[in-house]
Amino acid sequence: MAKMKMMLGSVLVSSLVFLGTVGICVAQTDGQKNSIEEKIGLNDHVLPHPRQLRWQQREYTAFVHFTVNTFTGREWGEGTESPSIFNPSELDVKQWVRVFKEAGMKMVILTAKHHDGFCLWPSRYTEHSVKNSPWKNGQGDLVGELSKACREAGLEFGIYISPWDRHEPSYGKSSEYNAFYMGQLTELLTQYGPLGEVWFDGAPGQDSPLRKKQVYDFVMYRSLVRRLQPDACMFADDGPDCRWVGNESGYAGETCWSMLNRSEFGPGQADTKKLNAGQVDGADWVPAECDVSIRPGWFYHAAEDDKVKTLEQLLDIYFGSVGRNGLMLLNVPPDQRGLIHETDTQRLLAFRGLLDRIFADDLAAGASVKASAVRKAMAVYQPSHVVDGDIETIWTTDDGVVSADLEITLPQEKSFNVIMLQEYIKQGQRIASFEVDAWTDGQWKRIASGTTIGYKRLLRMSPVSTQRLRLRILDATDCPILCRIGLFSAPTVQGNTILD
């Protein structure tokens, strides 16, 4: 496995400043938390910014597609729709937020403006907005209502603002439209409090005639976000903070690096295979966001009420996104009433209950752990840290040691079918290949294998009963650093039925 390239100078400097400022919190010794600021390993690694760490730790967030399309039955509006059709009869954003919070989602991202150009806030820059709709007699501000509801409920709030605008006459006149877009972006960045994420869609593609030769000034857009909302992560095909996973089905690659060479990509310029897998030698930290809708479409259509994803499908997507070093962004579109439909609500809450059941009891807790290699500062890097449930305590090896075994002995024989592995990504992503063995019938038998781990890797298998487990790290780009190994028992799920 090739060693990771050295970081670009600016990335290295900012990362070292971050490490020097917050330190690396590791094991408790003599009742006090040590703060280790040393660089672990021989190589310079691309590291996440604190806002990217917060983003990754959300794991599971809500996407809300809602606009005139909800009332026309379309997925992409033409931009010619009359604002008069936007008239939800029972709109209640507090109901949305209540459902999302009970479902365990940590943030809500709203399509403040989709491709049709209709604005869910009373923008000063266009008449194509809620101010000319019958909803609340033109006095409503959906962005404002939802941002307030999220803050009150303790959820973060994000906005999607499509660069493509099929209504705005200046679209296709690059500099004129860019000024228009910057005006609308400024409104969203300054009027609705702190934002957790700003979502830039790549549609239509770079070479699509629908783009009308419009050249987007993403350098200017992103500079504005950094200045006005420095804690917000920005999403696009190339990031800069989080990237598109390369599909809209919610699955990251079996191999999924958080690194990417951003210079090879751009909004609307997507190499889906590379986006899905990331790049081991990537110069930039750009983890994958896995977007998917709970329904076949992104907007609500009554004909899809019986096509809401099943518990089985949602669980599979969770393991294929969060469980492969990504973030699960699940779209849940409100209906024409302006409510999260009853079927979607029931499914979300049942899914939350299923996740809680699976991960409530870590069977590795209380286990003893020994390692084939341990970094010399034993009190700080001891193997037992991987089963203490604290992702701020770590095990690692000496510099230059890129393969090692961890053997876990449980207090008694346990049966499990899910393994959780987590790297300490504050020091970068390193592990490139691993296998897991169980001691059965007097010998070690391989029960799982994989390539990357990253923030979190979840492995599913047929039930295994054992008292001894062995993780073999076969290859890494530098000495591996693990913060958690967990074992869990998941029930069998078929469709919407939990069988055991």
Beta strands, then each sheet from edge to edge (+ up, - down):
strand 1: 24-29
strand 2: 32-36
strand 3: 60-64
strand 4: 107-113
strand 5: 156-161
strand 6: 197-199
strand 7: 233-236
strand 8: 242-244
strand 9: 259-260
strand 10: 284-285
strand 11: 288-293
strand 12: 327-331
strand 13: 368-371
strand 14: 395-396
strand 15: 404-423
strand 16: 431-440
strand 17: 443-450
strand 18: 457-476
strand 19: 481-488
strand 20: 493-494
strand 21: 497-498
sheet 1: 1+ 2-
sheet 2: 3+ 4+ 5+ 6+ 7+ 8+ 11+ 12+ 3+
sheet 3: 9+ 10-
sheet 4: 13+ 15- 18+ 16- 17+
sheet 5: 13+ 15- 19+ 14-
sheet 6: 20+ 21-
end
